[in-house]
Each structure stands twice: as C-alpha cells, then as structure tokens.
Amino acid sequence: MPVGAVGAKVRDTLVGTIKGAGDVVGSTVDVTRNTMVGTLKGAGATARAVTDTTADVIAGAVEAAGKVGGSAGSVLKGSVIGVVQGVGEVTTLTAGVLSDTVRAALRGTKEIGGGVTEAASSTAQGALTATKDVAISLQDAAFGIARGLVSGARDVGADLGTTATQAVRGSIQGARDINGDAIEAVQSTARGLIKGTAEVGGDIGAVTRGAIIGAVQTARDVGLNAEEAASAAATGALDAAGDVGQSAVDAVTKVASGTIEGVKVVAQAPFKK
C-alpha cells in the first residue's frame, strides 16, 4: 500500500537526511517531530488525525530506511520518538493517546511491508524514551504502550506472544534510555499486555509466557537480575489478570508457576501499583 502525502514527504526528506548521517536516530526524530506538529496543527489534533498521521509518517520513515539501506530499527525508533514528541506538543500525552499512537505505528509498519513483531521492540523503546520530558509517569506510559502494541499486533495479524516478548525488550531498553526503573517498566508493560490481550480476546497464557521470556532474555543482555525481571513480568501479568477475571488469573498462574528460560518464576501478590 503506497504511503500518503505526509508519509511521502517524510520518506523523501529522510532519504536525503539519513544517508550517511552520523546520528540516524536524532535526524529521524527531528524530521518526524516537525512533520507531526505541522500536520496536526493544520488538521487539528483529533484522535483520528493523530492515528492517521502517525501511520503515514511511520510508513514513510520505514520506506526511507529501505531505500537508503540504513538500520530499520534505528529509523523506526527515531520516528516513533519524533511522532510521540510531536503529538505531545499539540495535545496532552496520556496513556490512552500513547496506546493509540503505537497501535497506529504498527499499522504504518505493516502497510509498507515491514516486520511487525520485530518493530514492536523499537516502537516500545522509542515511545518510552520520548516520554522523558512529558508529564506522564513511567508506569502509565509503559502500560499504555504495551496495550497499544497488543491492539496493533492483532490489527495486522501478528503473533501476540512474540509481540509481548519484543514489547518487554523495548520497555527495558527505553527505561534505561531515560534512566528510569527498568523493573518497574517490566511490571507495567506486563499489565498493559494482559489488559490489551483480554480486550482483543487473545491467548493470555501465551502473552504471559512471551512477556516473561522477554524480561529474562533482555535482563541478561543488559546486566539486570533475570529472576527479578521474571518476577516483575509475572507479577504485573497477575495483577492485570485479577482485574480481568478468574479464568485470566488461572491462565497467568499456570504459566508463571514454573521455570522459563532457566529461571524459576515467582509472582509477588498482591501487586502494589
């Protein structure tokens, strides 16, 4: 599916900007943020305008990365940061707005033929990084981002368990980018993943497992305590499941009472928000 007028403008600008750029992420942030601000100020920052513009801008950025042979992950991260910052300049950035924005970002990635599950990590990292100077808590931001990623993955037919793994990976990396509490981000991300999964009728057990796998693998990669990360993912999932219903609690408990990736998973209850 071809990009729209706004996406084409982003694509053409980025092709010239990021080719040979030393800071691909920073260059992409500037272009996408300015585009979002200009477009939304002209069209009005309605929910429909935000989601449609986000999808088109992301599609244009991903297409640009393909044309110049650059790092798709860096371009996607930068474009998501720019999109979120741009939205935050023209409207209040709430967990709900973040959810809608990242959901649209996955749609834009899919429309241009990008890999959605792989994009979930860069999207989560970029969106959380962009909230550093915005009046929204790390917990609310991580929750909204995760919820939106699940909805976006379901929209385009991506695997929810794999998406959950990548969402947690991105949330840990994003929290570290802004010197936030990565374990806290894991808990809130798991809550958002389970909440979103329940809303779309997905497999809560598979998403729980995916979240714990992402927590353990990424913790090992970045030097965090894997057991603590696994517990945070299980605890957040169990907390959200309690709001959904007993069947959800049973599904989470079944997964979170065993050993995953060589780690004995222990959920802490009750979870303190």
ABEGO torsion letter per residue (X at the ends): XBBBAAAAAAAAAAAAAABGBABAAAAAAAAAAAAAAAAAAAAEBBAAAAAAAAAAAAAAAAAAAAAAGBBAAAAAAAAAAAAAAAAAAABBBBAAAAAAAAAAAAAAAAAAGBBAAAAAAAAAAAAAAAAAABBBBAAAAAAAAAAAAAAAAAAAGBBAAAAAAAAAAAAAAAAAAAGBBAAAAAAAAAAAAAAAAAAAGBBAAAAAAAAAAAAAAAAAAAGBBAAAAAAAAAAAAAAAAAAAEAAAAAAAAAAAABBBGGBBBBBBOBBBX
